[in-house]
Amino acid sequence: MSLIQENKRMVRERKTIDIMIQIYCNDKHNTKDNLCEECIELKIYANIRLDKCPYGVNKTTCNKCPVHCYKPEMRERIREVMRHSGPKMSYKHPILAFYHLVNGLRKPKLREKEQK
């Protein structure tokens, strides 16, 4: 897979998680266009974990991944965000929701350098 495709996939992954956190924060913490401190922390953490994912562009969705790289507390927080925002994604951002569903069907495959 080319670097351009990899970047597209990872950009879409970041955009999806960012929007899901935004929806959650707006609804649960009564923010309008900004994120609260707690959600900013979660967004930064999620993006760092995405950068370090051993599967990279070949990843499935995190809940179907055999490797759980989130700390338990952060994992529960992101689950709560996903439970709340997931259903809303289908009508607020249907294309991103579609790609997220398709990515959940993937079988994760380690990046080439990790396979050696």
N, CA, C and O atoms as CSV, one atom per row, in Angstrom:
chain,resi,resn,atom,element,x,y,z
A,1,MET,N,N,0.847,-1.173,0.000
A,1,MET,CA,C,0.000,0.000,0.000
A,1,MET,C,C,0.888,1.230,0.000
A,1,MET,O,O,1.876,1.285,0.733
A,2,SER,N,N,0.550,2.202,-0.804
A,2,SER,CA,C,1.395,3.382,-0.936
A,2,SER,C,C,1.246,4.296,0.280
A,2,SER,O,O,0.287,4.206,1.046
A,3,LEU,N,N,2.238,5.179,0.423
A,3,LEU,CA,C,2.240,6.133,1.523
A,3,LEU,C,C,1.036,7.061,1.429
A,3,LEU,O,O,0.461,7.435,2.452
A,4,ILE,N,N,0.648,7.436,0.209
A,4,ILE,CA,C,-0.515,8.316,0.027
A,4,ILE,C,C,-1.773,7.619,0.526
A,4,ILE,O,O,-2.581,8.239,1.217
A,5,GLN,N,N,-1.959,6.339,0.193
A,5,GLN,CA,C,-3.128,5.595,0.667
A,5,GLN,C,C,-3.082,5.456,2.188
A,5,GLN,O,O,-4.105,5.588,2.860
A,6,GLU,N,N,-1.896,5.191,2.722
A,6,GLU,CA,C,-1.761,5.055,4.163
A,6,GLU,C,C,-2.148,6.355,4.844
A,6,GLU,O,O,-2.878,6.355,5.835
A,7,ASN,N,N,-1.655,7.458,4.309
A,7,ASN,CA,C,-1.987,8.740,4.907
A,7,ASN,C,C,-3.477,9.019,4.824
A,7,ASN,O,O,-4.058,9.539,5.777
A,8,LYS,N,N,-4.110,8.684,3.702
A,8,LYS,CA,C,-5.552,8.877,3.552
A,8,LYS,C,C,-6.308,8.094,4.609
A,8,LYS,O,O,-7.223,8.615,5.246
A,9,ARG,N,N,-5.927,6.858,4.788
A,9,ARG,CA,C,-6.602,5.985,5.765
A,9,ARG,C,C,-6.433,6.517,7.175
A,9,ARG,O,O,-7.399,6.577,7.936
A,10,MET,N,N,-5.226,6.899,7.527
A,10,MET,CA,C,-4.972,7.373,8.879
A,10,MET,C,C,-5.607,8.749,9.118
A,10,MET,O,O,-6.068,9.040,10.222
A,11,VAL,N,N,-5.628,9.582,8.091
A,11,VAL,CA,C,-6.307,10.875,8.198
A,11,VAL,C,C,-7.793,10.643,8.469
A,11,VAL,O,O,-8.387,11.322,9.306
A,12,ARG,N,N,-8.389,9.690,7.764
A,12,ARG,CA,C,-9.804,9.370,7.960
A,12,ARG,C,C,-10.041,8.799,9.359
A,12,ARG,O,O,-11.042,9.125,9.997
A,13,GLU,N,N,-9.135,7.955,9.838
A,13,GLU,CA,C,-9.257,7.403,11.190
A,13,GLU,C,C,-9.236,8.518,12.236
A,13,GLU,O,O,-10.049,8.535,13.160
A,14,ARG,N,N,-8.291,9.450,12.074
A,14,ARG,CA,C,-8.187,10.574,13.009
A,14,ARG,C,C,-9.446,11.443,12.967
A,14,ARG,O,O,-9.978,11.853,13.998
A,15,LYS,N,N,-9.897,11.703,11.759
A,15,LYS,CA,C,-11.086,12.534,11.596
A,15,LYS,C,C,-12.296,11.876,12.268
A,15,LYS,O,O,-13.089,12.550,12.926
A,16,THR,N,N,-12.428,10.581,12.100
A,16,THR,CA,C,-13.546,9.855,12.701
A,16,THR,C,C,-13.515,9.954,14.221
A,16,THR,O,O,-14.528,10.275,14.842
A,17,ILE,N,N,-12.361,9.682,14.823
A,17,ILE,CA,C,-12.287,9.722,16.282
A,17,ILE,C,C,-12.468,11.145,16.792
A,17,ILE,O,O,-13.100,11.358,17.826
A,18,ASP,N,N,-11.918,12.118,16.074
A,18,ASP,CA,C,-12.066,13.517,16.486
A,18,ASP,C,C,-13.539,13.942,16.469
A,18,ASP,O,O,-14.011,14.599,17.397
A,19,ILE,N,N,-14.252,13.566,15.420
A,19,ILE,CA,C,-15.668,13.923,15.316
A,19,ILE,C,C,-16.479,13.211,16.394
A,19,ILE,O,O,-17.375,13.807,16.992
A,20,MET,N,N,-16.173,11.955,16.643
A,20,MET,CA,C,-16.916,11.213,17.666
A,20,MET,C,C,-16.721,11.837,19.050
A,20,MET,O,O,-17.668,11.937,19.830
A,21,ILE,N,N,-15.501,12.250,19.345
A,21,ILE,CA,C,-15.238,12.909,20.632
A,21,ILE,C,C,-15.951,14.258,20.675
A,21,ILE,O,O,-16.480,14.640,21.718
A,22,GLN,N,N,-15.972,14.976,19.569
A,22,GLN,CA,C,-16.652,16.268,19.500
A,22,GLN,C,C,-18.158,16.107,19.761
A,22,GLN,O,O,-18.738,16.861,20.542
A,23,ILE,N,N,-18.776,15.138,19.114
A,23,ILE,CA,C,-20.209,14.880,19.318
A,23,ILE,C,C,-20.479,14.562,20.790
A,23,ILE,O,O,-21.397,15.112,21.398
A,24,TYR,N,N,-19.673,13.675,21.342
A,24,TYR,CA,C,-19.835,13.281,22.746
A,24,TYR,C,C,-19.702,14.481,23.675
A,24,TYR,O,O,-20.546,14.696,24.544
A,25,CYS,N,N,-18.647,15.258,23.490
A,25,CYS,CA,C,-18.375,16.398,24.369
A,25,CYS,C,C,-19.491,17.440,24.252
A,25,CYS,O,O,-19.946,17.978,25.261
A,26,ASN,N,N,-19.928,17.722,23.035
A,26,ASN,CA,C,-21.012,18.690,22.840
A,26,ASN,C,C,-22.273,18.250,23.568
A,26,ASN,O,O,-22.939,19.061,24.211
A,27,ASP,N,N,-22.599,16.966,23.469
A,27,ASP,CA,C,-23.829,16.454,24.073
A,27,ASP,C,C,-23.729,16.264,25.583
A,27,ASP,O,O,-24.638,16.641,26.322
A,28,LYS,N,N,-22.640,15.688,26.030
A,28,LYS,CA,C,-22.519,15.310,27.447
A,28,LYS,C,C,-21.961,16.420,28.341
A,28,LYS,O,O,-22.304,16.506,29.521
A,29,HIS,N,N,-21.102,17.264,27.773
A,29,HIS,CA,C,-20.453,18.301,28.583
A,29,HIS,C,C,-20.931,19.701,28.205
A,29,HIS,O,O,-20.371,20.704,28.647
A,30,ASN,N,N,-21.973,19.749,27.383
A,30,ASN,CA,C,-22.592,21.015,26.977
A,30,ASN,C,C,-21.613,22.034,26.407
A,30,ASN,O,O,-21.692,23.227,26.701
A,31,THR,N,N,-20.690,21.540,25.588
A,31,THR,CA,C,-19.779,22.445,24.897
A,31,THR,C,C,-20.379,22.738,23.533
A,31,THR,O,O,-21.204,21.970,23.038
A,32,LYS,N,N,-19.981,23.818,22.938
A,32,LYS,CA,C,-20.555,24.164,21.641
A,32,LYS,C,C,-19.588,23.782,20.528
A,32,LYS,O,O,-19.816,22.794,19.829
A,33,ASP,N,N,-18.527,24.536,20.353
A,33,ASP,CA,C,-17.564,24.255,19.283
A,33,ASP,C,C,-16.227,23.760,19.814
A,33,ASP,O,O,-15.399,23.262,19.051
A,34,ASN,N,N,-16.017,23.894,21.098
A,34,ASN,CA,C,-14.747,23.493,21.701
A,34,ASN,C,C,-14.924,22.191,22.460
A,34,ASN,O,O,-16.040,21.722,22.682
A,35,LEU,N,N,-13.792,21.621,22.852
A,35,LEU,CA,C,-13.800,20.435,23.707
A,35,LEU,C,C,-13.447,20.853,25.127
A,35,LEU,O,O,-12.698,21.808,25.334
A,36,CYS,N,N,-13.987,20.136,26.099
A,36,CYS,CA,C,-13.585,20.355,27.484
A,36,CYS,C,C,-12.188,19.756,27.678
A,36,CYS,O,O,-11.678,19.049,26.809
A,37,GLU,N,N,-11.589,20.046,28.812
A,37,GLU,CA,C,-10.233,19.550,29.107
A,37,GLU,C,C,-10.168,18.024,29.068
A,37,GLU,O,O,-9.222,17.450,28.528
A,38,GLU,N,N,-11.164,17.381,29.635
A,38,GLU,CA,C,-11.212,15.919,29.696
A,38,GLU,C,C,-11.230,15.318,28.283
A,38,GLU,O,O,-10.542,14.334,28.012
A,39,CYS,N,N,-12.007,15.907,27.408
A,39,CYS,CA,C,-12.117,15.387,26.042
A,39,CYS,C,C,-10.890,15.736,25.196
A,39,CYS,O,O,-10.517,14.979,24.299
A,40,ILE,N,N,-10.273,16.866,25.478
A,40,ILE,CA,C,-9.014,17.204,24.797
A,40,ILE,C,C,-7.970,16.146,25.144
A,40,ILE,O,O,-7.246,15.665,24.273
A,41,GLU,N,N,-7.903,15.792,26.425
A,41,GLU,CA,C,-6.963,14.760,26.890
A,41,GLU,C,C,-7.221,13.430,26.176
A,41,GLU,O,O,-6.285,12.763,25.735
A,42,LEU,N,N,-8.491,13.053,26.065
A,42,LEU,CA,C,-8.846,11.801,25.392
A,42,LEU,C,C,-8.491,11.847,23.913
A,42,LEU,O,O,-7.986,10.864,23.370
A,43,LYS,N,N,-8.742,12.951,23.269
A,43,LYS,CA,C,-8.427,13.111,21.847
A,43,LYS,C,C,-6.918,12.990,21.606
A,43,LYS,O,O,-6.491,12.300,20.681
A,44,ILE,N,N,-6.133,13.644,22.418
A,44,ILE,CA,C,-4.673,13.563,22.291
A,44,ILE,C,C,-4.217,12.115,22.500
A,44,ILE,O,O,-3.414,11.594,21.726
A,45,TYR,N,N,-4.725,11.483,23.533
A,45,TYR,CA,C,-4.364,10.096,23.843
A,45,TYR,C,C,-4.727,9.165,22.684
A,45,TYR,O,O,-3.920,8.328,22.280
A,46,ALA,N,N,-5.932,9.312,22.156
A,46,ALA,CA,C,-6.390,8.457,21.050
A,46,ALA,C,C,-5.508,8.643,19.819
A,46,ALA,O,O,-5.192,7.672,19.132
A,47,ASN,N,N,-5.113,9.868,19.539
A,47,ASN,CA,C,-4.257,10.115,18.377
A,47,ASN,C,C,-2.852,9.565,18.579
A,47,ASN,O,O,-2.234,9.088,17.627
A,48,ILE,N,N,-2.345,9.624,19.788
A,48,ILE,CA,C,-1.033,9.029,20.076
A,48,ILE,C,C,-1.109,7.511,19.893
A,48,ILE,O,O,-0.218,6.910,19.292
A,49,ARG,N,N,-2.173,6.896,20.412
A,49,ARG,CA,C,-2.343,5.450,20.266
A,49,ARG,C,C,-2.462,5.081,18.790
A,49,ARG,O,O,-1.927,4.057,18.364
A,50,LEU,N,N,-3.152,5.899,18.013
A,50,LEU,CA,C,-3.291,5.644,16.585
A,50,LEU,C,C,-1.927,5.708,15.890
A,50,LEU,O,O,-1.630,4.888,15.021
A,51,ASP,N,N,-1.109,6.676,16.273
A,51,ASP,CA,C,0.248,6.788,15.713
A,51,ASP,C,C,1.078,5.546,16.002
A,51,ASP,O,O,1.889,5.123,15.177
A,52,LYS,N,N,0.870,4.967,17.173
A,52,LYS,CA,C,1.694,3.833,17.604
A,52,LYS,C,C,1.083,2.471,17.300
A,52,LYS,O,O,1.641,1.443,17.683
A,53,CYS,N,N,-0.044,2.455,16.623
A,53,CYS,CA,C,-0.709,1.189,16.336
A,53,CYS,C,C,0.208,0.259,15.537
A,53,CYS,O,O,0.697,0.652,14.478
A,54,PRO,N,N,0.451,-0.966,16.020
A,54,PRO,CA,C,1.340,-1.880,15.312
A,54,PRO,C,C,0.756,-2.356,13.973
A,54,PRO,O,O,1.477,-2.911,13.144
A,55,TYR,N,N,-0.527,-2.141,13.769
A,55,TYR,CA,C,-1.165,-2.567,12.520
A,55,TYR,C,C,-1.218,-1.451,11.482
A,55,TYR,O,O,-1.381,-1.719,10.292
A,56,GLY,N,N,-1.082,-0.219,11.916
A,56,GLY,CA,C,-1.074,0.911,10.989
A,56,GLY,C,C,-2.277,0.914,10.079
A,56,GLY,O,O,-3.416,0.774,10.526
A,57,VAL,N,N,-2.011,1.075,8.796
A,57,VAL,CA,C,-3.078,1.161,7.805
A,57,VAL,C,C,-3.845,-0.154,7.670
A,57,VAL,O,O,-4.951,-0.164,7.130
A,58,ASN,N,N,-3.286,-1.246,8.144
A,58,ASN,CA,C,-3.927,-2.563,8.059
A,58,ASN,C,C,-4.775,-2.880,9.283
A,58,ASN,O,O,-5.161,-4.030,9.488
A,59,LYS,N,N,-5.066,-1.872,10.092
A,59,LYS,CA,C,-5.797,-2.112,11.337
A,59,LYS,C,C,-7.275,-2.330,11.099
A,59,LYS,O,O,-7.836,-1.893,10.095
A,60,THR,N,N,-7.886,-3.008,12.033
A,60,THR,CA,C,-9.333,-3.116,12.092
A,60,THR,C,C,-9.800,-2.014,13.039
A,60,THR,O,O,-9.011,-1.138,13.393
A,61,THR,N,N,-11.036,-2.038,13.446
A,61,THR,CA,C,-11.462,-1.080,14.463
A,61,THR,C,C,-10.885,-1.533,15.802
A,61,THR,O,O,-10.642,-2.722,16.010
A,62,CYS,N,N,-10.671,-0.595,16.694
A,62,CYS,CA,C,-9.996,-0.899,17.959
A,62,CYS,C,C,-10.729,-1.954,18.788
A,62,CYS,O,O,-10.090,-2.777,19.444
A,63,ASN,N,N,-12.055,-1.938,18.764
A,63,ASN,CA,C,-12.778,-2.913,19.593
A,63,ASN,C,C,-12.623,-4.345,19.084
A,63,ASN,O,O,-12.908,-5.286,19.826
A,64,LYS,N,N,-12.185,-4.535,17.854
A,64,LYS,CA,C,-11.979,-5.879,17.303
A,64,LYS,C,C,-10.497,-6.252,17.237
A,64,LYS,O,O,-10.137,-7.318,16.738
A,65,CYS,N,N,-9.665,-5.383,17.733
A,65,CYS,CA,C,-8.216,-5.599,17.669
A,65,CYS,C,C,-7.767,-6.606,18.728
A,65,CYS,O,O,-8.254,-6.567,19.858
A,66,PRO,N,N,-6.842,-7.510,18.376
A,66,PRO,CA,C,-6.328,-8.469,19.359
A,66,PRO,C,C,-5.378,-7.822,20.378
A,66,PRO,O,O,-5.122,-8.400,21.435
A,67,VAL,N,N,-4.861,-6.642,20.070
A,67,VAL,CA,C,-3.953,-5.926,20.963
A,67,VAL,C,C,-4.708,-4.730,21.538
A,67,VAL,O,O,-5.190,-3.881,20.788
A,68,HIS,N,N,-4.812,-4.659,22.856
A,68,HIS,CA,C,-5.498,-3.525,23.468
A,68,HIS,C,C,-4.449,-2.582,24.038
A,68,HIS,O,O,-3.916,-2.806,25.125
A,69,CYS,N,N,-4.164,-1.529,23.289
A,69,CYS,CA,C,-3.074,-0.637,23.657
A,69,CYS,C,C,-3.519,0.545,24.523
A,69,CYS,O,O,-2.684,1.324,24.982
A,70,TYR,N,N,-4.822,0.684,24.748
A,70,TYR,CA,C,-5.315,1.749,25.618
A,70,TYR,C,C,-5.199,1.312,27.073
A,70,TYR,O,O,-5.411,0.143,27.394
A,71,LYS,N,N,-4.863,2.254,27.950
A,71,LYS,CA,C,-4.922,1.979,29.385
A,71,LYS,C,C,-6.385,1.689,29.705
A,71,LYS,O,O,-7.274,2.224,29.043
A,72,PRO,N,N,-6.654,0.849,30.712
A,72,PRO,CA,C,-8.045,0.482,31.013
A,72,PRO,C,C,-8.980,1.692,31.198
A,72,PRO,O,O,-10.098,1.690,30.683
A,73,GLU,N,N,-8.536,2.704,31.918
A,73,GLU,CA,C,-9.380,3.888,32.147
A,73,GLU,C,C,-9.707,4.596,30.832
A,73,GLU,O,O,-10.851,4.979,30.592
A,74,MET,N,N,-8.696,4.763,29.991
A,74,MET,CA,C,-8.903,5.447,28.716
A,74,MET,C,C,-9.741,4.577,27.769
A,74,MET,O,O,-10.532,5.088,26.976
A,75,ARG,N,N,-9.560,3.298,27.864
A,75,ARG,CA,C,-10.343,2.379,27.034
A,75,ARG,C,C,-11.830,2.488,27.371
A,75,ARG,O,O,-12.678,2.482,26.479
A,76,GLU,N,N,-12.131,2.585,28.644
A,76,GLU,CA,C,-13.527,2.731,29.056
A,76,GLU,C,C,-14.083,4.084,28.604
A,76,GLU,O,O,-15.236,4.182,28.183
A,77,ARG,N,N,-13.268,5.102,28.694
A,77,ARG,CA,C,-13.722,6.432,28.249
A,77,ARG,C,C,-14.008,6.442,26.750
A,77,ARG,O,O,-15.014,7.005,26.318
A,78,ILE,N,N,-13.141,5.829,25.956
A,78,ILE,CA,C,-13.358,5.829,24.506
A,78,ILE,C,C,-14.556,4.951,24.155
A,78,ILE,O,O,-15.283,5.252,23.208
A,79,ARG,N,N,-14.770,3.884,24.898
A,79,ARG,CA,C,-15.963,3.054,24.685
A,79,ARG,C,C,-17.236,3.861,24.912
A,79,ARG,O,O,-18.195,3.768,24.146
A,80,GLU,N,N,-17.224,4.650,25.975
A,80,GLU,CA,C,-18.387,5.492,26.281
A,80,GLU,C,C,-18.639,6.490,25.139
A,80,GLU,O,O,-19.782,6.713,24.741
A,81,VAL,N,N,-17.572,7.077,24.626
A,81,VAL,CA,C,-17.684,8.005,23.492
A,81,VAL,C,C,-18.271,7.278,22.286
A,81,VAL,O,O,-19.184,7.786,21.634
A,82,MET,N,N,-17.752,6.100,21.993
A,82,MET,CA,C,-18.214,5.334,20.827
A,82,MET,C,C,-19.683,4.924,20.969
A,82,MET,O,O,-20.452,5.011,20.011
A,83,ARG,N,N,-20.064,4.480,22.159
A,83,ARG,CA,C,-21.469,4.088,22.382
A,83,ARG,C,C,-22.413,5.262,22.164
A,83,ARG,O,O,-23.501,5.106,21.609
A,84,HIS,N,N,-21.985,6.432,22.605
A,84,HIS,CA,C,-22.834,7.610,22.459
A,84,HIS,C,C,-22.829,8.149,21.022
A,84,HIS,O,O,-23.883,8.436,20.454
A,85,SER,N,N,-21.642,8.281,20.449
A,85,SER,CA,C,-21.495,8.949,19.147
A,85,SER,C,C,-21.725,8.034,17.955
A,85,SER,O,O,-22.141,8.495,16.892
A,86,GLY,N,N,-21.459,6.743,18.119
A,86,GLY,CA,C,-21.578,5.810,16.998
A,86,GLY,C,C,-22.898,5.887,16.259
A,86,GLY,O,O,-22.902,6.053,15.040
A,87,PRO,N,N,-24.022,5.772,16.959
A,87,PRO,CA,C,-25.312,5.841,16.258
A,87,PRO,C,C,-25.544,7.190,15.561
A,87,PRO,O,O,-26.198,7.245,14.519
A,88,LYS,N,N,-25.023,8.245,16.118
A,88,LYS,CA,C,-25.215,9.575,15.527
A,88,LYS,C,C,-24.359,9.787,14.281
A,88,LYS,O,O,-24.675,10.615,13.428
A,89,MET,N,N,-23.276,9.029,14.192
A,89,MET,CA,C,-22.383,9.164,13.027
A,89,MET,C,C,-23.096,8.789,11.732
A,89,MET,O,O,-22.800,9.356,10.680
A,90,SER,N,N,-24.030,7.842,11.795
A,90,SER,CA,C,-24.686,7.369,10.574
A,90,SER,C,C,-25.491,8.462,9.880
A,90,SER,O,O,-25.658,8.419,8.661
A,91,TYR,N,N,-25.988,9.432,10.626
A,91,TYR,CA,C,-26.708,10.513,9.956
A,91,TYR,C,C,-25.950,11.837,9.954
A,91,TYR,O,O,-26.236,12.702,9.127
A,92,LYS,N,N,-24.993,12.014,10.858
A,92,LYS,CA,C,-24.211,13.252,10.854
A,92,LYS,C,C,-23.014,13.171,9.905
A,92,LYS,O,O,-22.644,14.159,9.271
A,93,HIS,N,N,-22.419,11.989,9.817
A,93,HIS,CA,C,-21.244,11.768,8.961
A,93,HIS,C,C,-21.334,10.369,8.358
A,93,HIS,O,O,-20.547,9.492,8.714
A,94,PRO,N,N,-22.289,10.149,7.442
A,94,PRO,CA,C,-22.539,8.787,6.937
A,94,PRO,C,C,-21.357,8.155,6.210
A,94,PRO,O,O,-21.181,6.939,6.284
A,95,ILE,N,N,-20.559,8.927,5.524
A,95,ILE,CA,C,-19.417,8.351,4.790
A,95,ILE,C,C,-18.367,7.840,5.773
A,95,ILE,O,O,-17.854,6.733,5.612
A,96,LEU,N,N,-18.048,8.633,6.780
A,96,LEU,CA,C,-17.083,8.182,7.792
A,96,LEU,C,C,-17.632,6.968,8.542
A,96,LEU,O,O,-16.884,6.040,8.852
A,97,ALA,N,N,-18.920,6.971,8.829
A,97,ALA,CA,C,-19.534,5.826,9.522
A,97,ALA,C,C,-19.435,4.573,8.657
A,97,ALA,O,O,-19.165,3.484,9.165
A,98,PHE,N,N,-19.651,4.725,7.372
A,98,PHE,CA,C,-19.545,3.590,6.449
A,98,PHE,C,C,-18.127,3.020,6.447
A,98,PHE,O,O,-17.943,1.809,6.570
A,99,TYR,N,N,-17.131,3.886,6.307
A,99,TYR,CA,C,-15.745,3.417,6.313
A,99,TYR,C,C,-15.396,2.746,7.642
A,99,TYR,O,O,-14.666,1.755,7.662
A,100,HIS,N,N,-15.911,3.278,8.744
A,100,HIS,CA,C,-15.638,2.685,10.050
A,100,HIS,C,C,-16.219,1.265,10.124
A,100,HIS,O,O,-15.583,0.356,10.657
A,101,LEU,N,N,-17.412,1.090,9.594
A,101,LEU,CA,C,-18.016,-0.245,9.558
A,101,LEU,C,C,-17.207,-1.198,8.678
A,101,LEU,O,O,-16.964,-2.343,9.059
A,102,VAL,N,N,-16.797,-0.730,7.519
A,102,VAL,CA,C,-15.997,-1.559,6.599
A,102,VAL,C,C,-14.666,-1.933,7.252
A,102,VAL,O,O,-14.227,-3.079,7.158
A,103,ASN,N,N,-14.033,-0.977,7.906
A,103,ASN,CA,C,-12.752,-1.256,8.566
A,103,ASN,C,C,-12.912,-2.288,9.678
A,103,ASN,O,O,-11.974,-3.026,9.976
A,104,GLY,N,N,-14.077,-2.344,10.284
A,104,GLY,CA,C,-14.341,-3.339,11.317
A,104,GLY,C,C,-14.389,-4.756,10.778
A,104,GLY,O,O,-14.285,-5.715,11.543
A,105,LEU,N,N,-14.544,-4.898,9.471
A,105,LEU,CA,C,-14.569,-6.220,8.845
A,105,LEU,C,C,-13.165,-6.728,8.520
A,105,LEU,O,O,-12.975,-7.907,8.220
A,106,ARG,N,N,-12.190,-5.832,8.581
A,106,ARG,CA,C,-10.805,-6.205,8.269
A,106,ARG,C,C,-10.243,-7.166,9.296
A,106,ARG,O,O,-10.623,-7.147,10.467
A,107,LYS,N,N,-9.339,-8.000,8.839
A,107,LYS,CA,C,-8.550,-8.810,9.754
A,107,LYS,C,C,-7.226,-8.062,9.900
A,107,LYS,O,O,-6.557,-7.799,8.901
A,108,PRO,N,N,-6.840,-7.718,11.117
A,108,PRO,CA,C,-5.624,-6.928,11.298
A,108,PRO,C,C,-4.387,-7.697,10.847
A,108,PRO,O,O,-4.260,-8.897,11.086
A,109,LYS,N,N,-3.483,-6.982,10.194
A,109,LYS,CA,C,-2.231,-7.570,9.726
A,109,LYS,C,C,-1.108,-6.612,10.149
A,109,LYS,O,O,-1.140,-5.420,9.845
A,110,LEU,N,N,-0.124,-7.164,10.852
A,110,LEU,CA,C,0.984,-6.329,11.329
A,110,LEU,C,C,1.683,-5.648,10.167
A,110,LEU,O,O,1.746,-6.171,9.054
A,111,ARG,N,N,2.211,-4.450,10.465
A,111,ARG,CA,C,3.010,-3.752,9.462
A,111,ARG,C,C,4.173,-4.637,9.087
A,111,ARG,O,O,4.595,-5.478,9.881
A,112,GLU,N,N,4.702,-4.461,7.883
A,112,GLU,CA,C,5.780,-5.327,7.398
A,112,GLU,C,C,6.972,-5.352,8.329
A,112,GLU,O,O,7.522,-6.424,8.580
A,113,LYS,N,N,7.392,-4.210,8.851
A,113,LYS,CA,C,8.584,-4.186,9.694
A,113,LYS,C,C,8.375,-4.940,11.014
A,113,LYS,O,O,9.344,-5.456,11.572
A,114,GLU,N,N,7.141,-5.020,11.529
A,114,GLU,CA,C,6.870,-5.760,12.764
A,114,GLU,C,C,6.800,-7.265,12.532
A,114,GLU,O,O,6.953,-8.040,13.475
A,115,GLN,N,N,6.567,-7.693,11.279
A,115,GLN,CA,C,6.436,-9.123,10.981
A,115,GLN,C,C,7.771,-9.831,10.972
A,115,GLN,O,O,7.815,-11.054,11.110
A,116,LYS,N,N,8.849,-9.108,10.815
A,116,LYS,CA,C,10.174,-9.721,10.679
A,116,LYS,C,C,10.775,-10.090,12.003
A,116,LYS,O,O,11.887,-10.616,12.052
